[in-house]
Amino acid sequence: MKERFDFGKVSPGAFHALLGLEKYLNGCGLEKPLLHLIRLRASQINGCEL
């Protein structure tokens, strides 16, 4: 299996920005199932494997 790279080491600024976004989304009031569906669809669009 191909090893994933460490985002925190490659680009710490971008990694912390993504963590901030994640923190905001978890506290913004959207329902958890909706957030899950949004993440799932984004992964599909990006061709990611879950």
C-alpha positions as a printed NumPy array, in Angstrom:
array([[  0.   ,   0.   ,   0.   ],
       [  1.256,   3.46 ,  -0.868],
       [  2.196,   5.517,   2.198],
       [  0.435,   8.847,   2.63 ],
       [  2.504,  11.941,   3.127],
       [  2.342,  14.05 ,   6.279],
       [  0.423,  17.252,   5.487],
       [  1.683,  18.888,   8.688],
       [  5.286,  18.519,   7.551],
       [  4.732,  19.314,   3.872],
       [  2.69 ,  22.483,   4.376],
       [  2.044,  23.381,   8.011],
       [  0.22 ,  26.614,   7.13 ],
       [ -2.279,  24.888,   4.869],
       [ -2.719,  22.088,   7.395],
       [ -3.574,  24.54 ,  10.195],
       [ -5.964,  26.415,   7.88 ],
       [ -7.79 ,  23.156,   7.15 ],
       [ -7.98 ,  22.378,  10.851],
       [ -9.485,  25.822,  11.439],
       [-12.061,  25.203,   8.727],
       [-12.917,  21.819,  10.24 ],
       [-13.34 ,  23.418,  13.672],
       [-15.63 ,  26.082,  12.205],
       [-17.761,  23.55 ,  10.326],
       [-18.21 ,  21.408,  13.43 ],
       [-19.519,  24.42 ,  15.365],
       [-21.526,  26.217,  12.658],
       [-24.823,  24.507,  13.377],
       [-25.132,  22.274,  10.326],
       [-26.37 ,  18.803,  11.104],
       [-23.682,  16.109,  11.326],
       [-25.28 ,  13.889,   8.641],
       [-25.3  ,  16.84 ,   6.215],
       [-21.622,  17.564,   6.899],
       [-20.846,  13.903,   6.277],
       [-22.673,  13.987,   2.935],
       [-20.804,  17.145,   1.911],
       [-17.443,  15.545,   2.733],
       [-18.434,  12.359,   0.929],
       [-19.446,  14.246,  -2.206],
       [-16.264,  16.333,  -2.156],
       [-14.264,  13.103,  -1.934],
       [-16.146,  11.656,  -4.894],
       [-15.546,  14.789,  -6.959],
       [-11.822,  14.72 ,  -6.079],
       [-11.535,  11.023,  -6.898],
       [-10.539,  10.108,  -3.347],
       [-10.974,   6.708,  -1.806],
       [-12.612,   6.634,   1.606]])
